Structures are given as C-alpha cells and as structure tokens.
C-alpha cells in the first residue's frame, strides 16, 4: 500500500461529525494508507454512525479521557484491533458554558473541567498509549492560537495555553522514547464545537479577509493535512512545536 501514512497505525479521538477536523484527519489518513481506531464518549452511537461514512469504517472505542479506568484499559482495547500504535490524534476540548463569554464569573469547578478535558487529557491520552509505541511515533493535538486573548474564548483560551505548554513538556518527556509531540493551530472553523463560542462567526468572517492565503471556515482539510504531515515520517526532528494552519492570519496580526 502506498501513501504518506502507508502502514501507520493511528488512534484518533474527537470524531463527532463529518465537519470536524478529526473526521477530516481520519478520512485523509485512510486515503494515505493508515489503519485507524477511533475513540468517542457520550454520543457513541453518533460516532459509530459517522465512522461508517469513512472510506473503511474503523472500530470505535469508548473513552472518557477524565476517567482513570477508561485510560487504564485503553491499551488492551486498542490492542484488539491494532498490533501497535504509530500515531495519536488528540482532538478533545470542552468548557462549560460559563467559561465562554464569562471570564470573570466562571466558577473554579467549571474552569477545572475545561482544563482537565482540554489540556491535561492530552498528556493522559499520550501516556496511556505509550506502551503501544515501543518504536516511537507521533502525538498530534489541535489548538487555537493562545498568544492573544480572543473575544468570548475566555477560559477555553486559557485551557489552550495550558495545552500548548503541556505539549512542550510532553515533548521533553517522550523524546527519549522516540515519540514526538506537536500541535496544529487551525483557523476558526464552523464545527459543532465552534458554534458553542459566542461571537465566533464574526471572527471567522474577518479571518478570511485578513489571512494572506484567505480562509474557508467550512473546510477542515488544510488543518487535517497539516496533522498528517506531523504524523508522517517527514518531520522526524520536529517536536514541541505549534504549527499554524490558518491561512497566515497569525503572521499579519489580523490586519487586512
């Protein structure tokens, strides 16, 4: 089998709808020769239905990344379908409504949930699957530029900053095992998660005008292809990085 990811074995989290970046990653990964397993939680029948729309419907494993028991049994569950893992895609984020558009008023309990699900889980997922990666590999997560404070993004922005720091420390921890850790910072997309952010539509509209390459908020493929590059063997010395797939918006300060 030929392709950028020929022979690669991947675990991909966060496939909820066909509009998600994770779905685009799963689809492109299969087209490039990878074997994949998906994980989902809460709406498993929905994930299974979406999985059947992929070129080769993959297995779906239930995983709550905040549940230690789920993480402990994950290697065995994945091992029923793959004889090892070469790459992990973390596309998991959640913040209670109080954390979006309510920075000053969000209670700690809600903030703690956002940090746990959106940042700490990156480490948790990677280390849970490390026993299946004896030959090394790649962990790739998804972020949204945390170097500035976005309108209404609030505690999710803080969580993404935590995710980016977590990836750097994970790169330091996993390097001796031959495992790379990198994040892709995509521009704003009109996904299920994106619709939960107040005012995101206005940000999306301005993004396409300011980005040097333009930006289509309905097209997750540019971000997905960037993830595939990081999962491949073509960036063997790259780790601890945030790679932007945003049409170049970050480089021009949001000016048209």
CORHU-V82726 format. One record per residue. RES is the residue in one letter. PSI is psi as a letter, one per 20 degrees, with the letter a starting at -180 (NA if undefined). Layout:
BEGIN
res={RES	RES}
psi={PSI	PSI}
END
This chain:
BEGIN
res={X	X	X	X	X	X	X	X	X	X	X	X	X	X	X	X	X	X	X	X	X	X	X	X	X	X	X	X	X	X	X	X	X	X	X	X	X	X	X	X	X	X	X	X	X	X	X	X	X	X	X	X	X	X	X	X	X	X	X	X	X	X	X	X	X	X	X	X	X	X	X	X	X	X	X	X	X	X	X	X	X	X	X	X	X	X	X	X	X	X	X	X	X	X	X	X	X	X	X	X	X	X	X	X	X	X	X	X	X	X	X	X	X	X	X	X	X	X	X	X	X	X	X	X	X	X	X	X	X	X	X	X	X	X	X	X	X	X	X	X	X	X	X	X	X	X	X	X	X	X	X	X	X	X	X	X	X	X	X	X	X	X	X	X	X	X	X	X	X	X	X	X	X	X	X	X	X	X	X	X	X	X	X	X	X	X	X	X	X	X	X	X	X	X	X	X	X	X	X	X	X	X	X	X	X	X	X	X	X	X	X	X	X	X	X	X	X	X	X	X	X	X	X	X	X	X	X	X	X	X	X	X	X	X	X	X	X	X	X	X	X	X	X	X	X	X	X	X	X	X	X	X	X	X	X	X}
psi={p	r	r	h	k	p	i	q	o	q	p	p	r	j	o	g	r	i	i	q	h	h	g	h	g	g	g	h	g	g	h	j	j	q	p	q	p	q	q	r	q	g	l	g	h	g	g	h	g	h	h	i	i	r	h	o	o	r	q	p	p	p	o	o	i	j	o	h	g	g	h	h	i	g	g	h	g	h	i	i	h	q	j	r	p	i	q	p	p	o	l	p	q	p	p	q	h	h	i	o	j	l	g	i	i	p	q	h	g	h	g	h	g	g	h	g	h	h	g	h	h	g	g	g	g	g	h	h	i	h	h	j	l	h	j	a	b	q	p	p	r	p	r	p	o	j	i	r	o	q	p	i	h	d	h	h	g	g	h	h	g	h	g	h	g	g	h	g	h	h	g	g	h	i	g	i	j	j	p	q	o	q	q	p	o	q	r	p	q	m	r	g	h	h	i	i	o	p	j	h	g	h	g	g	g	h	g	h	h	h	p	h	j	r	p	o	i	i	o	i	h	g	g	g	h	g	g	h	g	h	i	a	j	i	m	i	j	o	q	j	q	o	p	p	m	j	j	j	g	h	i	j	k	j	q	NA}
END
